[in-house]
């Protein structure tokens, strides 16, 4: 996603400046709406991955070694999703890095 794990402090004035009507409520609503979109996208991606894993015949463990490999793969995959920033922070980051409204 390209979003850093930590977001620098930013003034409310900067956020207002980036609003087309220079209204903080507009900024908050835009960030909230984008956050909901991002969360939906992440959930869809998560479901697709689960469906992909369910459809793989090679994931049926035949022995203890294969079971451990499957657990490791699932663990890495889940850790990736857990490590993503919150959707609201991603939306805020996008707002801060998009060109200001004219």
The first five atom37 places (N, CA, C, CB, O) and aatype in JSON, in Angstrom:
{
  "aatype": [20, 20, 20, 20, 20, 20, 20, 20, 20, 20, 20, 20, 20, 20, 20, 20, 20, 20, 20, 20, 20, 20, 20, 20, 20, 20, 20, 20, 20, 20, 20, 20, 20, 20, 20, 20, 20, 20, 20, 20, 20, 20, 20, 20, 20, 20, 20, 20, 20, 20, 20, 20, 20, 20, 20, 20, 20, 20, 20, 20, 20, 20, 20, 20, 20, 20, 20, 20, 20, 20, 20, 20, 20, 20, 20, 20, 20, 20, 20, 20, 20, 20, 20, 20, 20, 20, 20, 20, 20, 20, 20, 20, 20, 20, 20, 20, 20, 20, 20, 20, 20, 20],
  "atom_mask": [
    [1, 1, 1, 1, 1],
    [1, 1, 1, 1, 1],
    [1, 1, 1, 1, 1],
    [1, 1, 1, 1, 1],
    [1, 1, 1, 1, 1],
    [1, 1, 1, 1, 1],
    [1, 1, 1, 1, 1],
    [1, 1, 1, 1, 1],
    [1, 1, 1, 1, 1],
    [1, 1, 1, 1, 1],
    [1, 1, 1, 1, 1],
    [1, 1, 1, 1, 1],
    [1, 1, 1, 1, 1],
    [1, 1, 1, 1, 1],
    [1, 1, 1, 1, 1],
    [1, 1, 1, 1, 1],
    [1, 1, 1, 1, 1],
    [1, 1, 1, 1, 1],
    [1, 1, 1, 1, 1],
    [1, 1, 1, 1, 1],
    [1, 1, 1, 1, 1],
    [1, 1, 1, 1, 1],
    [1, 1, 1, 1, 1],
    [1, 1, 1, 1, 1],
    [1, 1, 1, 1, 1],
    [1, 1, 1, 1, 1],
    [1, 1, 1, 1, 1],
    [1, 1, 1, 1, 1],
    [1, 1, 1, 1, 1],
    [1, 1, 1, 1, 1],
    [1, 1, 1, 1, 1],
    [1, 1, 1, 1, 1],
    [1, 1, 1, 1, 1],
    [1, 1, 1, 1, 1],
    [1, 1, 1, 1, 1],
    [1, 1, 1, 1, 1],
    [1, 1, 1, 1, 1],
    [1, 1, 1, 1, 1],
    [1, 1, 1, 1, 1],
    [1, 1, 1, 1, 1],
    [1, 1, 1, 1, 1],
    [1, 1, 1, 1, 1],
    [1, 1, 1, 1, 1],
    [1, 1, 1, 1, 1],
    [1, 1, 1, 1, 1],
    [1, 1, 1, 1, 1],
    [1, 1, 1, 1, 1],
    [1, 1, 1, 1, 1],
    [1, 1, 1, 1, 1],
    [1, 1, 1, 1, 1],
    [1, 1, 1, 1, 1],
    [1, 1, 1, 1, 1],
    [1, 1, 1, 1, 1],
    [1, 1, 1, 1, 1],
    [1, 1, 1, 1, 1],
    [1, 1, 1, 1, 1],
    [1, 1, 1, 1, 1],
    [1, 1, 1, 1, 1],
    [1, 1, 1, 1, 1],
    [1, 1, 1, 1, 1],
    [1, 1, 1, 1, 1],
    [1, 1, 1, 1, 1],
    [1, 1, 1, 1, 1],
    [1, 1, 1, 1, 1],
    [1, 1, 1, 1, 1],
    [1, 1, 1, 1, 1],
    [1, 1, 1, 1, 1],
    [1, 1, 1, 1, 1],
    [1, 1, 1, 1, 1],
    [1, 1, 1, 1, 1],
    [1, 1, 1, 1, 1],
    [1, 1, 1, 1, 1],
    [1, 1, 1, 1, 1],
    [1, 1, 1, 1, 1],
    [1, 1, 1, 1, 1],
    [1, 1, 1, 1, 1],
    [1, 1, 1, 1, 1],
    [1, 1, 1, 1, 1],
    [1, 1, 1, 1, 1],
    [1, 1, 1, 1, 1],
    [1, 1, 1, 1, 1],
    [1, 1, 1, 1, 1],
    [1, 1, 1, 1, 1],
    [1, 1, 1, 1, 1],
    [1, 1, 1, 1, 1],
    [1, 1, 1, 1, 1],
    [1, 1, 1, 1, 1],
    [1, 1, 1, 1, 1],
    [1, 1, 1, 1, 1],
    [1, 1, 1, 1, 1],
    [1, 1, 1, 1, 1],
    [1, 1, 1, 1, 1],
    [1, 1, 1, 1, 1],
    [1, 1, 1, 1, 1],
    [1, 1, 1, 1, 1],
    [1, 1, 1, 1, 1],
    [1, 1, 1, 1, 1],
    [1, 1, 1, 1, 1],
    [1, 1, 1, 1, 1],
    [1, 1, 1, 1, 1],
    [1, 1, 1, 1, 1],
    [1, 1, 1, 1, 1]
  ],
  "atom_positions": [
    [[0.81, -1.2, 0.0], [0.0, 0.0, 0.0], [0.84, 1.26, 0.0], [-0.91, 0.0, 1.18], [0.37, 2.3, -0.45]],
    [[2.03, 1.19, 0.48], [2.89, 2.36, 0.45], [2.63, 3.33, 1.59], [2.73, 3.05, -0.83], [3.2, 4.42, 1.6]],
    [[1.79, 2.96, 2.53], [1.48, 3.84, 3.65], [2.45, 3.53, 4.78], [0.0, 3.67, 4.1], [2.61, 2.37, 5.16]],
    [[3.1, 4.56, 5.34], [4.03, 4.3, 6.43], [3.3, 3.84, 7.69], [4.85, 5.55, 6.73], [2.12, 4.15, 7.87]],
    [[3.99, 3.11, 8.54], [3.39, 2.63, 9.78], [3.11, 3.77, 10.75], [4.29, 1.59, 10.43], [2.2, 3.68, 11.57]],
    [[3.88, 4.84, 10.66], [3.68, 5.99, 11.52], [3.41, 7.22, 10.65], [4.91, 6.23, 12.46], [4.05, 7.41, 9.62]],
    [[2.47, 8.03, 11.08], [2.12, 9.24, 10.33], [2.52, 10.44, 11.16], [0.6, 9.27, 9.97], [2.23, 10.52, 12.36]],
    [[3.18, 11.37, 10.51], [3.65, 12.57, 11.2], [2.47, 13.43, 11.64], [4.59, 13.38, 10.29], [1.39, 13.4, 11.05]],
    [[2.7, 14.2, 12.69], [1.67, 15.12, 13.18], [1.42, 16.19, 12.12], [2.08, 15.78, 14.54], [2.35, 16.64, 11.45]],
    [[0.17, 16.57, 11.98], [-0.19, 17.58, 10.98], [-1.23, 18.5, 11.62], [-0.75, 16.91, 9.67], [-2.05, 18.07, 12.43]],
    [[-1.18, 19.74, 11.24], [-2.12, 20.68, 11.84], [-3.49, 20.57, 11.17], [-1.59, 22.12, 11.71], [-3.62, 20.17, 10.01]],
    [[-4.5, 20.94, 11.93], [-5.86, 20.96, 11.39], [-5.94, 21.97, 10.26], [-6.9, 21.3, 12.49], [-6.68, 21.77, 9.29]],
    [[-5.18, 23.05, 10.36], [-5.17, 24.06, 9.29], [-4.74, 23.44, 7.95], [-4.22, 25.22, 9.66], [-5.28, 23.78, 6.9]],
    [[-3.77, 22.54, 8.01], [-3.31, 21.89, 6.78], [-4.43, 21.03, 6.19], [-2.05, 21.01, 7.05], [-4.63, 21.03, 4.98]],
    [[-5.14, 20.32, 7.02], [-6.25, 19.51, 6.53], [-7.35, 20.39, 5.94], [-6.83, 18.64, 7.66], [-7.92, 20.07, 4.9]],
    [[-7.65, 21.49, 6.62], [-8.68, 22.42, 6.12], [-8.25, 23.0, 4.79], [-8.95, 23.54, 7.14], [-9.06, 23.17, 3.88]],
    [[-6.96, 23.32, 4.67], [-6.45, 23.9, 3.42], [-6.66, 22.95, 2.25], [-4.95, 24.24, 3.57], [-6.83, 23.38, 1.11]],
    [[-6.65, 21.68, 2.53], [-6.8, 20.67, 1.47], [-8.27, 20.41, 1.13], [-6.14, 19.38, 1.9], [-8.55, 19.64, 0.2]],
    [[-9.17, 21.02, 1.84], [-10.6, 20.85, 1.59], [-11.03, 21.85, 0.51], [-11.42, 21.05, 2.89], [-10.57, 22.99, 0.49]],
    [[-11.93, 21.41, -0.36], [-12.36, 22.3, -1.44], [-13.12, 23.51, -0.91], [-13.25, 21.54, -2.43], [-13.06, 24.59, -1.51]],
    [[-13.84, 23.36, 0.2], [-14.57, 24.48, 0.78], [-13.92, 25.0, 2.07], [-16.0, 24.08, 1.06], [-14.48, 25.84, 2.76]],
    [[-12.75, 24.47, 2.36], [-12.0, 24.85, 3.56], [-12.86, 24.68, 4.8], [-11.51, 26.3, 3.45], [-13.02, 25.6, 5.61]],
    [[-13.4, 23.49, 4.94], [-14.31, 23.16, 6.01], [-13.83, 21.87, 6.67], [-15.77, 23.01, 5.49], [-13.7, 20.84, 6.0]],
    [[-13.55, 21.91, 7.98], [-13.02, 20.74, 8.67], [-14.01, 19.58, 8.66], [-12.67, 21.09, 10.11], [-13.6, 18.42, 8.61]],
    [[-15.29, 19.88, 8.7], [-16.29, 18.81, 8.67], [-16.26, 18.06, 7.34], [-17.7, 19.38, 8.91], [-16.43, 16.84, 7.3]],
    [[-16.03, 18.8, 6.27], [-15.9, 18.17, 4.95], [-14.7, 17.22, 4.95], [-15.74, 19.26, 3.83], [-14.77, 16.12, 4.4]],
    [[-13.61, 17.64, 5.54], [-12.41, 16.81, 5.61], [-12.69, 15.54, 6.41], [-11.24, 17.6, 6.25], [-12.33, 14.44, 5.99]],
    [[-13.32, 15.69, 7.56], [-13.62, 14.54, 8.42], [-14.54, 13.55, 7.7], [-14.27, 15.0, 9.74], [-14.33, 12.34, 7.76]],
    [[-15.55, 14.06, 7.02], [-16.48, 13.19, 6.28], [-15.74, 12.48, 5.16], [-17.67, 14.01, 5.71], [-15.93, 11.28, 4.95]],
    [[-14.9, 13.2, 4.42], [-14.14, 12.59, 3.31], [-13.22, 11.49, 3.83], [-13.32, 13.67, 2.56], [-13.13, 10.41, 3.23]],
    [[-12.54, 11.75, 4.93], [-11.64, 10.73, 5.51], [-12.45, 9.54, 5.99], [-10.8, 11.34, 6.67], [-12.04, 8.39, 5.8]],
    [[-13.58, 9.78, 6.62], [-14.44, 8.71, 7.11], [-14.96, 7.84, 5.96], [-15.61, 9.3, 7.89], [-14.94, 6.61, 6.06]],
    [[-15.41, 8.48, 4.89], [-15.91, 7.73, 3.73], [-14.8, 6.92, 3.09], [-16.52, 8.69, 2.69], [-15.0, 5.75, 2.73]],
    [[-13.63, 7.51, 2.94], [-12.51, 6.78, 2.33], [-12.08, 5.63, 3.23], [-11.33, 7.73, 2.07], [-11.72, 4.55, 2.75]],
    [[-12.11, 5.85, 4.53], [-11.77, 4.8, 5.48], [-12.7, 3.6, 5.31], [-11.85, 5.33, 6.91], [-12.25, 2.45, 5.32]],
    [[-13.99, 3.86, 5.16], [-14.96, 2.77, 4.95], [-14.67, 2.03, 3.65], [-16.4, 3.33, 4.93], [-14.78, 0.8, 3.59]],
    [[-14.3, 2.78, 2.58], [-13.97, 2.15, 1.3], [-12.74, 1.25, 1.46], [-13.71, 3.22, 0.21], [-12.71, 0.13, 0.94]],
    [[-11.72, 1.75, 2.15], [-10.49, 0.98, 2.35], [-10.79, -0.29, 3.13], [-9.42, 1.82, 3.07], [-10.29, -1.36, 2.79]],
    [[-11.59, -0.18, 4.18], [-11.95, -1.34, 4.98], [-12.69, -2.37, 4.14], [-12.81, -0.92, 6.18], [-12.45, -3.57, 4.27]],
    [[-13.58, -1.92, 3.28], [-14.31, -2.82, 2.38], [-13.33, -3.52, 1.44], [-15.38, -2.05, 1.57], [-13.43, -4.73, 1.22]],
    [[-12.39, -2.76, 0.88], [-11.39, -3.34, -0.04], [-10.54, -4.39, 0.68], [-10.49, -2.23, -0.61], [-10.29, -5.45, 0.12]],
    [[-10.1, -4.09, 1.9], [-9.29, -5.04, 2.66], [-10.09, -6.29, 2.99], [-8.77, -4.39, 3.95], [-9.56, -7.4, 2.91]],
    [[-11.35, -6.13, 3.36], [-12.19, -7.29, 3.67], [-12.4, -8.15, 2.43], [-13.54, -6.84, 4.23], [-12.38, -9.38, 2.52]],
    [[-12.61, -7.52, 1.27], [-12.76, -8.28, 0.02], [-11.48, -9.04, -0.3], [-13.13, -7.33, -1.15], [-11.53, -10.21, -0.7]],
    [[-10.35, -8.39, -0.13], [-9.07, -9.05, -0.38], [-8.89, -10.23, 0.57], [-7.89, -8.05, -0.22], [-8.42, -11.29, 0.16]],
    [[-9.25, -10.04, 1.82], [-9.15, -11.09, 2.83], [-10.03, -12.28, 2.45], [-9.54, -10.55, 4.22], [-9.59, -13.43, 2.53]],
    [[-11.27, -12.0, 2.04], [-12.19, -13.08, 1.64], [-11.68, -13.82, 0.4], [-13.58, -12.52, 1.37], [-11.77, -15.04, 0.32]],
    [[-11.14, -13.06, -0.56], [-10.59, -13.69, -1.77], [-9.47, -14.64, -1.42], [-10.09, -12.63, -2.76], [-9.38, -15.74, -1.97]],
    [[-8.61, -14.22, -0.5], [-7.49, -15.07, -0.1], [-8.0, -16.33, 0.58], [-6.54, -14.3, 0.85], [-7.49, -17.42, 0.33]],
    [[-9.0, -16.2, 1.44], [-9.57, -17.38, 2.09], [-10.18, -18.33, 1.06], [-10.64, -16.97, 3.11], [-9.99, -19.54, 1.14]],
    [[-10.91, -17.78, 0.09], [-11.51, -18.61, -0.95], [-10.44, -19.29, -1.78], [-12.43, -17.77, -1.86], [-10.58, -20.45, -2.17]],
    [[-9.36, -18.57, -2.06], [-8.25, -19.13, -2.81], [-7.64, -20.3, -2.04], [-7.18, -18.06, -3.09], [-7.33, -21.34, -2.63]],
    [[-7.46, -20.13, -0.75], [-6.89, -21.2, 0.07], [-7.84, -22.39, 0.17], [-6.57, -20.68, 1.46], [-7.38, -23.54, 0.17]],
    [[-9.14, -22.14, 0.25], [-10.12, -23.23, 0.32], [-10.13, -24.05, -0.96], [-11.51, -22.68, 0.59], [-10.4, -25.25, -0.93]],
    [[-9.84, -23.41, -2.09], [-9.89, -24.1, -3.38], [-8.63, -24.88, -3.72], [-10.15, -23.12, -4.44], [-8.61, -25.58, -4.73]],
    [[-7.61, -24.77, -2.92], [-6.35, -25.47, -3.22], [-6.36, -26.87, -2.63], [-5.15, -24.68, -2.68], [-6.45, -27.06, -1.42]],
    [[-6.26, -27.85, -3.52], [-6.24, -29.25, -3.09], [-4.94, -29.61, -2.38], [-6.44, -30.17, -4.29], [-4.91, -30.49, -1.53]],
    [[-3.87, -28.91, -2.73], [-2.57, -29.24, -2.14], [-2.47, -28.81, -0.67], [-1.46, -28.6, -2.94], [-1.48, -29.1, 0.0]],
    [[-3.49, -28.11, -0.17], [-3.45, -27.67, 1.22], [-4.02, -28.71, 2.18], [-4.21, -26.38, 1.37], [-3.96, -28.53, 3.4]],
    [[-4.57, -29.8, 1.64], [-5.06, -30.85, 2.52], [-3.84, -31.57, 3.09], [-6.04, -31.85, 1.77], [-3.14, -32.29, 2.37]],
    [[-3.59, -31.37, 4.37], [-2.39, -31.96, 4.96], [-2.42, -33.49, 4.94], [-2.21, -31.48, 6.39], [-3.41, -34.11, 5.34]],
    [[-1.35, -34.06, 4.47], [-1.25, -35.51, 4.41], [-0.4, -36.06, 5.54], [-0.67, -35.94, 3.07], [-0.48, -37.24, 5.88]],
    [[0.41, -35.2, 6.12], [1.23, -35.63, 7.25], [1.54, -34.43, 8.14], [2.55, -36.3, 6.75], [1.14, -33.31, 7.85]],
    [[2.24, -34.68, 9.23], [2.54, -33.63, 10.21], [3.4, -32.51, 9.62], [3.25, -34.23, 11.42], [3.21, -31.34, 9.96]],
    [[4.34, -32.85, 8.74], [5.21, -31.84, 8.13], [4.38, -30.87, 7.27], [6.3, -32.52, 7.26], [4.56, -29.66, 7.36]],
    [[3.48, -31.41, 6.45], [2.62, -30.56, 5.62], [1.7, -29.7, 6.49], [1.79, -31.42, 4.66], [1.43, -28.54, 6.15]],
    [[1.22, -30.26, 7.59], [0.35, -29.51, 8.51], [1.12, -28.32, 9.09], [-0.17, -30.43, 9.64], [0.57, -27.22, 9.19]],
    [[2.37, -28.53, 9.46], [3.19, -27.44, 10.01], [3.47, -26.37, 8.96], [4.51, -27.99, 10.56], [3.44, -25.18, 9.26]],
    [[3.74, -26.79, 7.73], [3.96, -25.83, 6.65], [2.71, -25.0, 6.39], [4.39, -26.56, 5.36], [2.8, -23.79, 6.16]],
    [[1.55, -25.64, 6.42], [0.29, -24.93, 6.23], [0.08, -23.92, 7.36], [-0.89, -25.93, 6.16], [-0.33, -22.79, 7.11]],
    [[0.34, -24.33, 8.58], [0.2, -23.41, 9.72], [1.12, -22.21, 9.58], [0.48, -24.14, 11.04], [0.73, -21.08, 9.87]],
    [[2.35, -22.45, 9.14], [3.31, -21.36, 8.95], [2.84, -20.39, 7.86], [4.69, -21.91, 8.59], [2.92, -19.18, 8.03]],
    [[2.34, -20.94, 6.76], [1.84, -20.09, 5.67], [0.67, -19.23, 6.14], [1.42, -20.95, 4.45], [0.62, -18.03, 5.88]],
    [[-0.27, -19.85, 6.82], [-1.43, -19.11, 7.33], [-1.01, -18.08, 8.37], [-2.45, -20.08, 7.94], [-1.56, -16.98, 8.41]],
    [[-0.06, -18.41, 9.19], [0.43, -17.49, 10.22], [1.07, -16.26, 9.58], [1.43, -18.2, 11.14], [0.81, -15.14, 10.01]],
    [[1.91, -16.46, 8.57], [2.55, -15.33, 7.87], [1.51, -14.45, 7.2], [3.56, -15.85, 6.82], [1.59, -13.22, 7.26]],
    [[0.55, -15.08, 6.58], [-0.51, -14.36, 5.88], [-1.35, -13.53, 6.85], [-1.4, -15.35, 5.12], [-1.62, -12.36, 6.57]],
    [[-1.75, -14.11, 7.97], [-2.53, -13.37, 8.97], [-1.71, -12.25, 9.61], [-3.03, -14.32, 10.05], [-2.25, -11.18, 9.88]],
    [[-0.45, -12.49, 9.84], [0.42, -11.46, 10.42], [0.53, -10.25, 9.49], [1.82, -12.03, 10.72], [0.6, -9.11, 9.95]],
    [[0.56, -10.51, 8.19], [0.6, -9.41, 7.22], [-0.63, -8.52, 7.38], [0.68, -9.97, 5.78], [-0.5, -7.29, 7.46]],
    [[-1.81, -9.12, 7.44], [-3.04, -8.32, 7.57], [-3.1, -7.58, 8.91], [-4.26, -9.21, 7.43], [-3.57, -6.45, 8.98]],
    [[-2.62, -8.22, 9.94], [-2.6, -7.57, 11.26], [-1.63, -6.4, 11.3], [-2.24, -8.57, 12.34], [-1.83, -5.46, 12.07]],
    [[-0.61, -6.44, 10.49], [0.41, -5.39, 10.51], [0.01, -4.15, 9.71], [1.71, -5.93, 9.96], [0.66, -3.11, 9.81]],
    [[-1.05, -4.25, 8.91], [-1.49, -3.1, 8.13], [-2.0, -2.0, 9.06], [-2.59, -3.5, 7.11], [-2.59, -2.29, 10.1]],
    [[-1.77, -0.73, 8.69], [-2.33, 0.36, 9.5], [-3.85, 0.34, 9.46], [-1.8, 1.72, 9.01], [-4.45, -0.24, 8.55]],
    [[-4.46, 0.98, 10.43], [-5.92, 1.1, 10.46], [-6.38, 1.84, 9.2], [-6.39, 1.86, 11.75], [-5.67, 2.69, 8.66]],
    [[-7.58, 1.49, 8.74], [-8.12, 2.1, 7.52], [-8.22, 3.62, 7.67], [-9.49, 1.52, 7.2], [-8.0, 4.34, 6.69]],
    [[-8.55, 4.1, 8.85], [-8.66, 5.56, 9.05], [-7.3, 6.24, 8.89], [-9.23, 5.86, 10.45], [-7.23, 7.36, 8.37]],
    [[-6.22, 5.59, 9.32], [-4.89, 6.17, 9.14], [-4.47, 6.16, 7.68], [-3.87, 5.42, 9.99], [-3.81, 7.09, 7.21]],
    [[-4.84, 5.12, 6.96], [-4.54, 5.08, 5.52], [-5.28, 6.21, 4.81], [-4.93, 3.7, 4.91], [-4.71, 6.9, 3.97]],
    [[-6.56, 6.4, 5.16], [-7.35, 7.48, 4.55], [-6.76, 8.85, 4.88], [-8.82, 7.41, 5.02], [-6.71, 9.72, 4.01]],
    [[-6.33, 9.03, 6.11], [-5.71, 10.3, 6.51], [-4.42, 10.51, 5.73], [-5.42, 10.32, 8.03], [-4.16, 11.61, 5.24]],
    [[-3.61, 9.48, 5.6], [-2.35, 9.57, 4.85], [-2.62, 9.95, 3.4], [-1.57, 8.24, 4.92], [-1.93, 10.8, 2.83]],
    [[-3.64, 9.31, 2.8], [-3.99, 9.65, 1.42], [-4.4, 11.11, 1.31], [-5.13, 8.74, 0.92], [-4.0, 11.81, 0.38]],
    [[-5.19, 11.58, 2.27], [-5.65, 12.97, 2.25], [-4.46, 13.92, 2.35], [-6.64, 13.23, 3.41], [-4.44, 14.96, 1.69]],
    [[-3.5, 13.58, 3.17], [-2.33, 14.44, 3.35], [-1.41, 14.46, 2.13], [-1.55, 14.0, 4.56], [-0.69, 15.42, 1.91]],
    [[-1.45, 13.4, 1.35], [-0.52, 13.29, 0.22], [-1.16, 13.48, -1.14], [0.15, 11.97, 0.25], [-0.5, 13.35, -2.17]],
    [[-2.47, 13.79, -1.16], [-3.09, 14.11, -2.44], [-2.87, 15.58, -2.71], [-4.62, 13.75, -2.44], [-2.65, 16.35, -1.78]],
    [[-2.92, 15.99, -3.96], [-2.76, 17.43, -4.26], [-3.89, 18.23, -3.6], [-2.74, 17.69, -5.8], [-5.03, 17.77, -3.58]],
    [[-3.59, 19.42, -3.06], [-4.63, 20.23, -2.43], [-5.72, 20.62, -3.42], [-4.02, 21.49, -1.81], [-5.46, 20.77, -4.62]],
    [[-6.94, 20.77, -2.9], [-8.07, 21.18, -3.75], [-7.86, 22.63, -4.2], [-9.43, 21.03, -3.0], [-7.33, 23.45, -3.45]],
    [[-8.27, 22.92, -5.41], [-8.12, 24.29, -5.93], [-9.38, 25.09, -5.73], [-7.76, 24.28, -7.41], [-9.43, 26.26, -6.11]]
  ]
}
